[in-house]
Amino acid sequence: MIIHSVDFKGSHVELDKCPLGNLPEIVIAGRSNVGKSSFINSFLNRKNIAHTSGKPGKTQTLNFYLVNELFHFVDVPGYGYAKVSKKDREKFGLMIEDYLLNRENLRLVILLVDFRHAPSEDDYLMYNFLKSYNIPCLVVGTKQDKVSKNQRNKHERIIKDELKLHSDDYFIGYSSVLKTNLDAVSKVIENYIE
C-alpha cells in the first residue's frame, strides 16, 4: 500500500460526533506504552502525524486519520496505565467499548502487543473482548527489532499461546524503526477495506 495522503480529521469522545460517511475504519489499540503512535507514524510514513510522548496515557480521545481518502485509522486511548485515574480509565473504557460495539464503519482492530514480553492480562482481556463480539483482529507485535533473530520464533509462540490466538486471526511481528513486515500489515488492511 502506497500512502499518498494522510489528513488528521479530529479527536472525538462521542460516536455521534465521529466523521460521517461510510469509509471503513481500522482501529489501533494496545497498552499505553506499546508504541501506538510510533506504529501509526511508521505505517503512514509520516514523522509526527500521531504525537509520540515519553508520557504514556497521552491519547484520551478517538483520533481519526484519513488515509488516501479511502479509509480512517482510528487511534484509541491506551489501556493499562496506572497513572491515569481510575475514573478516567473507566471513562476511556466505556468510550472504546461504545465505539467497538456500535460503530458500523469498523472493519478491523489492529491490537498492538509488545513483541519482547508475554501479553499482559489487559492484552488478553482486550483480545477476548474482540473475539467474543466477532470483531476482526490483527495482532501486531511491536518492537520486534529489539529481539534477536534467533529468539523471535520463541517470542511469537509465547504471544500466540498466551493470547490463545484463534486460527482465523493474524499475528505479524513489526518494527516501527525498520518497517519490518510493513507489506504484510498492508495486505491485511487492504483485505478489510476493499
N, C-alpha and C positions, 0 to 999 in steps of 0.2 A: 504494500500500500504506500503510495507516494503522497505525502502531506503537502497539499497546495496552499491551504489556508486554515487558520485557526483564529476564531474570534471568541473572546470571553463574553458570554451572554447574560451574566448576572448571578447573584447569590440570592437564594430563597430559603425560607423556612417553612412555607406552606405550599401544599400541592397546587392550590388554585392560583398561585402566583407564578408557577413554573412556566417556561416557554410554551406557547400554544403551538398547534400543528401536530403532525403525526410522524415527525422524524424519529427514527429509532434512537434509543438511549443505551449507552454502555456505562455501567456503574463501576467506579473504582472504590473498593472497600478494603479495610485492613486495620491492623493495630496502629496506634498513633505514631510509633517510631519505625514503621516498616519501610518507609521510603515512598509514600504515595505521590508526593509532589515530584520527587526525582523521577519516578516511573512515568508520570504524565509528561514532564518536560522532555525526557529522553524519547518516549514513544512519539510525541508530537514534533520532535526535532526543534524545540524552542527552548531558549535558555531559562526564562523566568515566567512563562505563562502561568504556571502554578507556583506560588511562592513557597520556597523551602524555608524551614526555620529550625534553629537549634533547639527550639522550644516545642516539644510535642504537644498535641492538643490544640493547635492553632486554628485548624479548619472547624468552623462551628455552624456552617450553613451548607446547603446543597449548591455546589458551584457548577455552572453549566458552560461547557466549551463547545462551540460549533466547529466541527471538523469537515473540511472540504465541502461545506454546505450540504452534507449528506447525513450526518448523524451527530449526536451530542455525546461527549464524555461527561459524566457526572461524578464529581468528587464529593464524597460524603464524609462527615466527621469520623475521625479515627476512634476506635474503641480501646478500652483497657488502660486509659491513662489516669493514674491515681490522683494527680494534682488538680484535675478538673473536679469541681464539687460534685457530690452525689446527685444533687438536684439537677445540675447541668447535664450529667451523664444520662440521667433518666430522660431529660428533655430531648437530648440528641437521639437516644434510643427510640423514643416514640416517633420522632420526625423521620428517622431512617426506616422504621417499620412501616409507617404510613406510606412512604414513598414506594418501598419494595412491594407492598401488598396491593397498592391501589393505582400505581402509575401504569397506564396502558402502553405507553411508549417503551417501557423497559424491555430489553431484549436479552441482556446478558450481564451478569455480575462478574467482574474480574476481582477475585479475592486474593489479595497480596499477603503472603506469609514470608517470614524471614528464612531464607534457604539455610542459614547457618545453624538454626536451632529447631528443635521439635516444636510443632504448633502449640500455642498456648491454649488454655481452656476457653478463652474468648474466641480464638480462631475456630476451635472445634464447635462451639455453640453457634457461631455465625454460619459455618458451613452446614450444620444440621438444620438451622432455620431455613436456609435456602433450599435444601433438599426436601424438607417437609412441605414446602409450598410449591415444589416443582419449578423453581426459578433456575434457569440455566446458569451454569457456573464454570468459569475457567480459573483454576488455582495457579497463581504465578509465584514462584519462589524468587524473591528479590535478593540482591547482594550475592548472587551466585559466584561472582568473581573473587569473593573473599574466602571461598572454599577451594582447596587444592583439587586438581582434576581427578586424582586417584581416590578422593573422598566423596565425589559428587553423587555417584550411584547410591552409596550408603545413605547420604543425607536425603536424597529424593525418596528412597524406600521408607525411611523413618517418617517423613512428612505424609506420604500416601497411607502408610499403616496407621499412624496416629489419627488422621482425619477419617480413616475408613473410606477412602475415596471411591466413589461409585465408578463402575466401568464405563459409564457414558459421559464422565467428566474428564476434562483435560488437565494435565499438570505440565507446566513449562517452567524451567529454570531461566532466570533473566538477570542481566546486569545492566543497570542504567548507565554505567560508565562505558562499558564496551559494546552495549546494544546487542549482547548475545541473545540469539533466538528472537530477534525483532520480527523476522519474517514469519516465524511460526505463530507468534501472537497475532500478527496482522491477519493471517489466514483465518484464524478462529473468528476474529471480529468480523471479517468480510462475510463469513458464512451466516452471521446473525443479523447483518444489516441489509442483506440482499432481499 
